[in-house]
Amino acid sequence: MSYFTELAQQYIDGSWRPGRGAWDIIDFNPYNGEKLASITVASADEVDEAYRAAERAQKSWADTNPYTRRMVFERALRLVEEREGEISDAIVDELGGTRLKAGFELHLAKEFLRESIQLALRPQGRVIPSPVDGKENRVYRVPVGVVGVISPFNFPFLLSLKSVAPALALGNGVVLKPHQNTPICGGSLVAKILEDAGLPAGLLNVVITDIAEIGDAFLTHPVPKVISFTGSDTVGQHVATVCASQFKHAVLELGGNSALTVLDDADVDYAVDAAVFSRYVHQGQVCMAANRILVDRKVEKEFTEKFVAKVRSLKVGDPRDPSTVIGPVINSTQAEAVSGVVDQALAEGATALLHGKAVGNLVEPSVLTGLPADSPVLRQEIFGPVALLIPFDGDEEAVAVANDTPYGLSGAVHTRDVERGVAFARRIDTGMIHVNDGTVHDEPLVAFGGEKRSGLGRLNGEATVEAFTTQKWISVQHGRSQFPF
């Protein structure tokens, strides 16, 4: 099937239908500008219909035997495996992902579906002792009800599934709003997979729309109890503020400014490979990407020469070509923003060891060094193929530089002494950091999330159970209580 022809619709209460909003989202291929689809946006009334449908369907779904619920996700996993080629093509066309990136995204998507199969059975109640004679305290873990999910454009299929599938597996209903640049991979395709896997109608709804049409209706609607948002810290701050005012729980996976640190005893060749992947995977449009690469001056010359040589060898071009490493950024606005960051850094006194040019949405990689310590560029997220090399003298300076950022999502440190690496990692203010590896990692069982402006809350494994369920205390008094009046 042609996903961009068949799935260019809203999916509400088990029905595929056009939106009733006032304008159309045009879905473009960011590499060649081809129009993939035109989708009339969902109105605020349709957001209401989607949430009400999820609310109605959720009650019986929560009462469904979890062994029965998990069968939906077993079938969904098989469908993703069977349709992997088609889904990969869609990722390449809609978001400019390379073949390598599409394979990476699909591998992780399948891992999270496997974990969702298990999550259906994960919530367990407890009986807790009471100081009151004859009192039995039962604590049940129950679904929150309905979860609103807002997914980003960079890993849309994975990051939609990562919240949608676990929330459903745990007994909730879901309304999903994908990014308007990736409405198919991040929205309709997820719905189609789960519909074909036998998910009951109404449990998952997809509204393709924008705040220009619906304002904050997706956040302020009374039905959802949790909003799971992945995106920029600026928007995330707004989401958090609105959710707090509505007494909703917000799970926020936001931007990053990760540092990959190369200590003086590192395996330089290996550190170069890790740093190049960590900075340039998916054109640098990854929240965990290594924006900053910190290098001890004792190995700076060797590292820099090898790093620049490897980056220079990366092929830029058509993402459908299996040999392409760097494809297009998502749109012209992003391309201009990345070029603007490079220009700003150079104006501040940075040196370009490699200065990539932009042709349309294709932005060649840049490598910059010599930025002044007070440069704003060092403290912002750069969502594009630009690496900042920062020399340091000794571990103390490296810790200070790594922590000098308002973000704290991921990171890495390279050293031949593992315990030295762990001691260094413990001093970095970040939600995740990896010793002798890259900065870009996500695993189904390990708590994923950031500190500072990189987010609130965690997902994966037990953290997902915490995010999408709540606890309910039911006490039973065996015999009679004694009341003071």
C-alpha positions as CSV (number, residue, x, y, z in Angstrom):
1,M,0.0,0.0,0.0
2,S,1.1,3.6,-0.4
3,Y,1.1,4.9,3.1
4,F,1.1,8.5,2.0
5,T,-2.1,8.0,-0.1
6,E,-4.0,5.7,2.2
7,L,-3.1,7.1,5.6
8,A,-3.4,10.9,5.0
9,Q,-6.4,11.2,7.3
10,Q,-7.4,11.5,10.9
11,Y,-8.1,8.4,12.9
12,I,-10.8,8.9,15.4
13,D,-13.0,6.3,17.2
14,G,-11.9,3.6,14.8
15,S,-12.8,5.6,11.7
16,W,-10.4,7.0,9.0
17,R,-11.7,10.4,7.9
18,P,-10.7,13.8,6.7
19,G,-10.2,16.6,9.3
20,R,-12.7,19.4,9.6
21,G,-10.2,22.2,10.2
22,A,-9.7,25.3,8.2
23,W,-6.4,24.4,6.3
24,D,-4.2,21.6,5.1
25,I,-0.9,20.3,6.3
26,I,1.3,19.5,3.3
27,D,3.7,16.7,3.9
28,F,6.9,17.1,1.9
29,N,9.9,14.9,1.2
30,P,12.7,17.1,2.7
31,Y,15.3,15.8,0.2
32,N,13.6,16.5,-3.1
33,G,10.6,18.6,-2.2
34,E,8.1,16.0,-3.5
35,K,4.6,16.4,-2.1
36,L,3.8,13.2,-0.2
37,A,0.3,14.0,1.1
38,S,-2.2,16.8,1.9
39,I,-4.1,16.4,5.2
40,T,-6.9,18.7,6.4
41,V,-6.1,19.4,10.0
42,A,-8.3,18.2,12.9
43,S,-10.4,20.9,14.6
44,A,-10.7,21.4,18.3
45,D,-14.1,19.6,18.2
46,E,-12.3,16.6,16.7
47,V,-9.7,16.6,19.5
48,D,-12.7,16.5,21.9
49,E,-14.2,13.6,19.9
50,A,-10.9,11.7,20.0
51,Y,-10.5,12.1,23.8
52,R,-14.1,11.1,24.4
53,A,-13.7,8.0,22.2
54,A,-10.6,7.0,24.2
55,E,-12.4,7.6,27.4
56,R,-15.3,5.4,26.4
57,A,-13.2,2.6,25.1
58,Q,-10.7,2.6,28.0
59,K,-13.0,1.3,30.7
60,S,-13.6,-2.2,29.1
61,W,-10.0,-2.3,27.9
62,A,-8.7,-1.8,31.5
63,D,-10.9,-4.7,32.6
64,T,-9.7,-7.0,29.8
65,N,-7.4,-9.8,30.9
66,P,-3.8,-8.5,30.5
67,Y,-2.9,-11.8,28.8
68,T,-5.5,-10.9,26.2
69,R,-4.2,-7.3,25.9
70,R,-0.7,-8.4,25.3
71,M,-1.7,-10.4,22.2
72,V,-2.3,-7.1,20.4
73,F,1.3,-6.1,20.8
74,E,2.5,-9.6,19.8
75,R,0.6,-9.2,16.5
76,A,1.8,-5.6,16.1
77,L,5.4,-6.7,16.4
78,R,4.9,-9.3,13.7
79,L,3.3,-6.7,11.4
80,V,6.3,-4.3,11.9
81,E,8.6,-7.2,11.0
82,E,6.5,-8.1,7.9
83,R,6.3,-4.5,6.7
84,E,9.8,-3.4,7.6
85,G,10.7,-2.5,4.0
86,E,7.7,-0.3,3.5
87,I,8.1,1.4,6.8
88,S,11.8,2.0,6.1
89,D,10.9,3.6,2.8
90,A,8.4,5.9,4.5
91,I,11.0,7.0,7.1
92,V,13.4,7.8,4.3
93,D,10.9,9.8,2.3
94,E,9.0,11.6,5.0
95,L,11.9,12.7,7.3
96,G,15.0,12.3,5.2
97,G,16.3,9.6,7.3
98,T,19.1,7.5,5.7
99,R,18.8,3.8,5.3
100,L,21.1,3.4,8.3
101,K,18.9,5.6,10.4
102,A,15.7,3.9,9.3
103,G,17.2,0.5,10.3
104,F,18.3,2.0,13.7
105,E,14.8,3.4,14.3
106,L,13.0,0.2,13.4
107,H,15.3,-1.9,15.5
108,L,14.5,0.2,18.6
109,A,10.8,0.3,17.7
110,K,10.7,-3.5,17.7
111,E,12.5,-3.7,21.0
112,F,10.0,-1.3,22.6
113,L,7.1,-3.4,21.2
114,R,8.6,-6.5,22.7
115,E,8.8,-4.7,26.1
116,S,5.1,-3.6,25.7
117,I,4.1,-7.2,25.5
118,Q,5.6,-7.7,28.9
119,L,4.3,-4.4,30.3
120,A,0.7,-5.7,30.1
121,L,1.6,-8.1,32.9
122,R,3.9,-5.8,34.9
123,P,1.5,-3.9,37.3
124,Q,1.2,-5.7,40.6
125,G,-0.7,-4.8,43.7
126,R,0.5,-5.0,47.3
127,V,-0.8,-5.7,50.7
128,I,0.8,-3.3,53.2
129,P,0.8,-3.8,57.0
130,S,-1.3,-1.5,59.2
131,P,-0.8,-0.3,62.7
132,V,-4.6,-0.7,63.2
133,D,-5.7,-4.1,64.4
134,G,-7.8,-5.9,61.8
135,K,-6.9,-3.5,59.0
136,E,-5.9,-4.8,55.6
137,N,-4.3,-2.3,53.2
138,R,-4.5,-3.2,49.6
139,V,-2.6,-0.9,47.1
140,Y,-3.7,-1.4,43.5
141,R,-1.8,-0.1,40.5
142,V,-4.3,1.0,37.9
143,P,-4.3,2.8,34.6
144,V,-4.4,6.6,34.7
145,G,-7.3,6.5,32.1
146,V,-6.3,8.4,29.0
147,V,-2.9,9.6,27.9
148,G,-2.2,12.4,25.4
149,V,1.0,11.8,23.4
150,I,2.8,14.5,21.4
151,S,5.7,13.1,19.3
152,P,8.6,14.8,17.4
153,F,9.8,14.7,13.8
154,N,13.3,13.2,14.3
155,F,12.4,9.6,15.3
156,P,8.6,9.8,14.8
157,F,7.7,6.1,14.5
158,L,9.8,5.0,17.4
159,L,9.0,7.9,19.8
160,S,5.3,7.7,19.1
161,L,5.3,3.9,19.7
162,K,7.5,4.3,22.8
163,S,4.6,6.1,24.7
164,V,1.6,4.8,22.8
165,A,2.3,1.1,23.0
166,P,3.1,1.0,26.8
167,A,0.3,3.3,27.7
168,L,-2.1,1.0,25.9
169,A,-0.5,-2.2,27.2
170,L,-1.0,-0.9,30.7
171,G,-4.8,-0.5,30.1
172,N,-5.1,3.2,29.1
173,G,-6.7,4.9,26.1
174,V,-4.5,7.2,24.0
175,V,-4.8,10.2,21.7
176,L,-1.7,10.8,19.6
177,K,-0.7,14.1,18.0
178,P,2.3,13.7,15.7
179,H,4.6,16.5,14.5
180,Q,3.1,18.2,11.4
181,N,6.3,17.4,9.5
182,T,5.9,13.7,10.1
183,P,2.1,13.0,10.3
184,I,2.3,9.6,8.6
185,C,5.4,7.9,10.3
186,G,4.6,9.5,13.6
187,G,0.8,9.2,13.6
188,S,-1.3,7.4,11.0
189,L,1.2,4.5,10.5
190,V,1.2,3.8,14.2
191,A,-2.6,3.7,14.2
192,K,-2.7,1.4,11.1
193,I,-0.3,-1.1,12.6
194,L,-2.3,-1.3,15.9
195,E,-5.6,-1.4,14.1
196,D,-4.5,-4.3,12.0
197,A,-3.1,-6.0,15.1
198,G,-6.7,-6.0,16.5
199,L,-6.7,-3.1,18.9
200,P,-10.3,-2.3,19.7
201,A,-11.8,0.8,18.1
202,G,-11.6,4.1,20.0
203,L,-8.6,3.1,22.2
204,L,-6.1,4.9,20.0
205,N,-6.9,8.1,18.1
206,V,-4.6,10.1,15.9
207,V,-5.3,13.9,15.4
208,I,-3.1,15.6,12.8
209,T,-3.3,19.2,13.6
210,D,-1.4,22.3,14.9
211,I,-1.8,24.9,17.7
212,A,-2.7,27.4,15.0
213,E,-5.9,25.5,14.6
214,I,-6.6,24.1,18.1
215,G,-4.6,26.3,20.5
216,D,-4.0,24.4,23.8
217,A,-7.1,22.2,23.4
218,F,-5.0,19.0,23.3
219,L,-3.4,19.9,26.7
220,T,-6.4,21.5,28.5
221,H,-9.0,18.9,27.6
222,P,-10.4,17.4,30.8
223,V,-10.1,13.8,29.8
224,P,-6.3,13.1,29.7
225,K,-4.6,12.6,33.0
226,V,-1.0,12.4,31.6
227,I,0.6,14.2,28.7
228,S,3.7,12.6,27.2
229,F,5.7,15.2,25.2
230,T,8.9,14.9,23.3
231,G,10.3,18.0,21.7
232,S,12.1,21.3,22.4
233,D,12.6,22.7,25.9
234,T,10.8,25.9,24.9
235,V,7.6,24.1,24.0
236,G,8.1,21.6,26.8
237,Q,8.1,24.5,29.3
238,H,4.7,25.6,28.0
239,V,3.4,22.0,28.1
240,A,4.6,21.7,31.7
241,T,3.0,25.1,32.7
242,V,-0.4,24.2,31.2
243,C,-0.4,20.7,32.6
244,A,0.4,22.0,36.1
245,S,-2.5,24.5,35.9
246,Q,-4.8,21.6,34.9
247,F,-3.5,19.2,37.6
248,K,-2.1,16.8,34.9
249,H,1.1,14.9,35.1
250,A,3.6,15.8,32.3
251,V,6.3,13.4,31.1
252,L,8.8,15.6,29.2
253,E,11.7,14.3,27.1
254,L,13.3,17.6,25.9
255,G,16.4,18.8,24.2
256,G,20.0,18.3,25.1
257,N,23.5,19.7,24.8
258,S,25.4,16.5,25.5
259,A,29.2,16.4,26.0
260,L,31.3,13.5,24.8
261,T,34.6,13.8,26.8
262,V,37.9,12.3,25.8
263,L,40.3,11.9,28.7
264,D,44.1,11.8,28.3
265,D,44.2,7.9,28.4
266,A,41.4,7.3,25.9
267,D,41.7,5.0,22.9
268,V,41.7,7.8,20.5
269,D,40.7,5.9,17.4
270,Y,37.7,4.4,19.2
271,A,36.7,7.8,20.7
272,V,36.8,9.3,17.2
273,D,34.4,6.7,15.9
274,A,32.0,7.2,18.9
275,A,32.1,10.9,18.6
276,V,31.5,11.0,14.9
277,F,28.4,8.7,15.2
278,S,27.2,10.6,18.3
279,R,27.3,14.0,16.6
280,Y,26.3,13.2,13.0
281,V,23.7,10.3,13.2
282,H,20.5,11.5,11.5
283,Q,22.2,14.8,10.6
284,G,22.6,15.6,14.2
285,Q,18.8,15.9,14.7
286,V,18.9,13.8,17.9
287,C,18.3,15.1,21.4
288,M,21.1,12.9,22.7
289,A,23.6,14.0,20.1
290,A,27.1,15.0,21.2
291,N,26.9,18.8,20.6
292,R,30.1,19.3,22.4
293,I,33.2,17.1,22.1
294,L,35.6,17.8,25.0
295,V,39.2,16.6,24.4
296,D,42.2,16.7,26.8
297,R,45.0,18.8,25.4
298,K,47.4,15.8,25.7
299,V,45.5,14.0,22.9
300,E,43.9,17.1,21.3
301,K,46.1,17.1,18.2
302,E,45.8,13.4,17.4
303,F,42.0,13.4,18.1
304,T,41.3,16.5,16.0
305,E,43.2,15.3,13.0
306,K,41.5,11.9,12.9
307,F,38.1,13.4,13.8
308,V,38.1,16.0,11.0
309,A,39.4,13.4,8.5
310,K,36.6,11.0,9.3
311,V,33.9,13.7,9.2
312,R,35.2,14.9,5.8
313,S,34.7,11.4,4.5
314,L,31.0,11.2,5.4
315,K,28.8,11.1,2.3
316,V,26.1,13.7,2.0
317,G,23.2,13.3,-0.3
318,D,20.2,11.2,-1.2
319,P,19.0,9.3,1.8
320,R,17.7,6.5,-0.4
321,D,21.3,5.7,-1.4
322,P,22.6,3.1,1.2
323,S,26.0,4.7,1.2
324,T,24.7,8.1,2.3
325,V,25.5,9.0,5.9
326,I,24.1,12.5,6.1
327,G,20.8,13.3,4.4
328,P,18.6,16.4,4.6
329,V,17.5,18.2,7.7
330,I,13.7,18.2,8.1
331,N,13.0,21.6,6.4
332,S,14.4,24.9,5.1
333,T,13.8,26.6,8.5
334,Q,16.0,24.1,10.2
335,A,18.7,24.3,7.4
336,E,18.8,28.1,7.8
337,A,19.0,27.8,11.6
338,V,22.0,25.4,11.4
339,S,23.8,27.7,9.0
340,G,23.0,30.6,11.2
341,V,24.6,28.9,14.2
342,V,27.8,28.3,12.3
343,D,27.9,31.9,11.1
344,Q,27.3,33.1,14.7
345,A,30.1,31.0,16.0
346,L,32.5,32.2,13.4
347,A,31.5,35.8,14.1
348,E,32.4,35.2,17.8
349,G,35.9,34.1,16.8
350,A,35.6,30.3,16.3
351,T,37.8,28.5,13.8
352,A,36.1,26.3,11.2
353,L,38.2,23.1,10.8
354,L,35.5,22.0,8.4
355,H,32.9,24.5,7.1
356,G,30.0,22.7,5.3
357,K,27.8,24.5,3.0
358,A,24.0,24.2,2.7
359,V,22.3,23.3,-0.6
360,G,18.5,23.3,0.0
361,N,17.9,21.1,3.0
362,L,21.2,19.3,2.6
363,V,23.6,20.7,5.2
364,E,27.2,19.5,5.0
365,P,29.0,18.8,8.3
366,S,31.0,21.5,10.1
367,V,33.6,21.2,12.8
368,L,34.3,24.3,14.9
369,T,36.9,25.0,17.5
370,G,38.2,28.0,19.5
371,L,34.8,29.3,20.6
372,P,35.1,31.8,23.4
373,A,34.1,30.4,26.8
374,D,31.1,32.7,27.1
375,S,29.7,31.9,23.7
376,P,25.9,31.2,23.7
377,V,26.5,28.6,21.0
378,L,28.3,26.4,23.6
379,R,25.1,26.3,25.8
380,Q,22.4,25.7,23.2
381,E,21.1,22.6,21.4
382,I,22.3,22.5,17.8
383,F,19.9,20.3,15.9
384,G,22.1,19.8,12.9
385,P,25.5,18.4,11.7
386,V,27.8,20.8,13.6
387,A,30.4,19.6,16.1
388,L,32.1,21.9,18.6
389,L,35.6,20.8,19.7
390,I,36.6,22.1,23.2
391,P,40.1,21.4,24.6
392,F,40.6,21.1,28.4
393,D,43.4,20.5,30.9
394,G,42.6,17.7,33.3
395,D,39.5,16.1,34.6
396,E,38.4,18.9,36.9
397,E,38.2,21.4,34.0
398,A,36.4,18.8,31.9
399,V,33.7,18.3,34.6
400,A,33.2,22.1,34.9
401,V,32.9,22.5,31.1
402,A,30.6,19.5,30.7
403,N,28.3,20.9,33.4
404,D,28.3,24.4,32.0
405,T,24.9,24.1,30.2
406,P,21.2,24.5,31.0
407,Y,20.7,20.9,29.7
408,G,21.4,17.5,31.1
409,L,20.1,14.6,28.9
410,S,23.0,12.4,27.8
411,G,26.8,12.2,27.7
412,A,29.8,10.0,27.3
413,V,33.3,9.7,28.6
414,H,36.3,7.8,27.1
415,T,39.1,6.4,29.2
416,R,41.1,3.2,29.4
417,D,40.4,3.1,33.2
418,V,36.7,2.1,33.6
419,E,36.5,3.2,37.2
420,R,38.0,6.5,36.4
421,G,35.3,6.9,33.8
422,V,32.5,5.9,36.2
423,A,33.9,8.4,38.8
424,F,33.9,11.1,36.1
425,A,30.4,10.2,34.9
426,R,28.9,10.4,38.5
427,R,30.0,14.1,38.6
428,I,28.2,15.1,35.4
429,D,24.7,16.7,35.9
430,T,22.8,14.5,33.4
431,G,20.1,11.9,33.3
432,M,22.2,9.5,31.3
433,I,25.9,9.1,30.6
434,H,27.9,6.3,29.0
435,V,31.5,5.1,29.6
436,N,33.5,4.2,26.5
437,D,30.5,4.5,24.2
438,G,28.5,7.0,22.2
439,T,25.9,9.4,23.6
440,V,22.9,8.1,21.6
441,H,21.3,5.1,23.4
442,D,17.8,4.0,24.4
443,E,16.9,0.6,25.9
444,P,13.5,-0.7,26.9
445,L,14.3,-1.5,30.5
446,V,16.6,1.4,31.6
447,A,15.1,4.7,32.9
448,F,15.4,7.3,30.1
449,G,15.2,11.0,30.8
450,G,17.0,14.2,31.6
451,E,17.9,16.8,34.2
452,K,17.6,20.6,34.1
453,R,16.0,21.8,30.9
454,S,16.2,18.3,29.4
455,G,12.9,17.2,30.9
456,L,10.8,15.9,33.7
457,G,10.2,12.3,34.6
458,R,11.4,9.1,33.1
459,L,10.2,6.4,30.6
460,N,11.2,2.7,30.0
461,G,10.7,-0.3,32.2
462,E,9.4,0.4,35.7
463,A,9.6,4.2,35.0
464,T,6.9,3.7,32.2
465,V,4.7,1.8,34.7
466,E,5.0,4.8,37.1
467,A,4.3,7.3,34.3
468,F,1.1,5.7,32.9
469,T,-0.5,4.1,36.0
470,T,-1.4,5.4,39.4
471,Q,-1.8,3.8,42.8
472,K,-5.1,3.3,44.6
473,W,-5.4,2.4,48.3
474,I,-8.3,0.2,49.3
475,S,-8.5,-0.7,53.0
476,V,-10.6,-3.4,54.5
477,Q,-11.4,-3.4,58.2
478,H,-11.9,-6.9,59.5
479,G,-14.0,-6.5,62.7
480,R,-15.1,-3.1,63.9
481,S,-13.2,0.1,64.2
482,Q,-13.4,2.1,67.4
483,F,-14.4,5.7,66.8
484,P,-13.9,8.5,69.4
485,F,-17.5,9.8,69.1
